[in-house]
Amino acid sequence: MTALTSTLASAPLTVLIVEDDFHMQLGCVQALQLAGLTVEAVDSAEDAMARITPGYAGIVVTDMRLPRADGLSLVRHCHALDPDLPVIMITGHGDVTLAVEAMRSGAYDFIPKPFSPEILVEIVRRAMEKRSLTLEVATLRRVLARRDGIDGKLIGRSPQIQRVRRLVMEVADSPVDVLIQGETGTGKEVVARALHDFSGRREGSYVALNCGGVPDTLLDSELFGHEVGAFTGAQKKRIGKIEHAHGGTLFLDELETMPMGMQIKLLRVLQEREIERLGSNQPPPVDVRVVAATKDDLLQRAQQGGFRTDLYYRLNVVTIELPPLRERREDIPVLLEHFMLLATSRFNRPPPQVTTEQMHRLMAHHWPGNVRELRNMADCLVLGVRKDILGPGPAPESTGDGAEEGLSLSDSVDSFERSLIAAELRRQEGNIARTAKELRVPKTTLNDKIRKYRLQGE
């Protein structure tokens, strides 16, 4: 069981029986208790209303006919208090019209008398499953809401991601333009958004543009805008992305794909802080911070003539290097848990259990798609979609390419071993005895390796 599922463990849900007929109440209680369910019973709607609060950890089974307030009143009360609280109505032969009204008022289901214990248990179990999922999702959303600050945006505990967080916080509130470099899927836009959110520009617009996703013929208009009649079809004035980001942040992704002509115009914006719309001779000033991202080595491209050297050095004042996931494998467990929280909330599914064997396979995977690939894996786990990475069969071997290329066998083994130990220590909340048991090594051996890899403080 992962930390995700263990944090959601709670007491069993309760079935609240509302029935004034003693023999009927006793029969329902006994049937549900024999099925292993936790049951409470009251004999009036008023007593039930006093027990039920928003987020009530259980469901309600009520008779239609009760002294004073009836079952329909209780249904309406529960629906107003918590629309997701399942209420099951027990009705008599002549109460079909009332049962329909109860369903319209928010009842989960109704059971006509007489009914067998098996029918009662079956309907109650379905309602309990629905309630359990609703409460789990609500808990997950509260957990996500508490994840604020830079630690909640740039997830991980590895030295590499800690350095990224420190650099982001150091430069976020300065006006300096930033270049973010990293492979596809490493989270470049997440860093750009963090730079905006933790800056004094957070109240301004955050405007993102993928330079590779706009045809060259339209990129000028997208960035700089145009006046009426600037070209055929320009029937109204358009404000470009740069001007729209005035007072905020402009994020330019895949900067390496920007045509040379656009690079010259962008350089002028960075130097003069003003733009020229197509068809206009009046350059309005712009107060914008530019954050650019690339997966390529722009200096190498500049030396080869594929990128302007002056633009590179103008952007290279502050550069944030994002490591690929294979170089910070110890972050995989905490990232996976975070993404499963998001997926569980988004899909309204229960959180899955990730076994130690599955986690080892995830740690061994090369992750060519980086954090984005891991997020897709978390979605699949929550949705119950099988992925080959998780087996069956032997754990996948490292491909040996990318950042691991050139490492000796010994260094590769050490790197992988360190990642596994760090991840398991975190899963076991630093408990060395449990970690040694899960990794199937003696405690003395594990202690030696912890000292070797300097993991004491992690």
Summary of the structure (lengths in Angstrom):
residues: 458
radius of gyration: 29.8
end to end distance: 20.9
largest distance: 89.6
contacts: 1420
relative contact order: 0.09
helix: 52%
strand: 12%
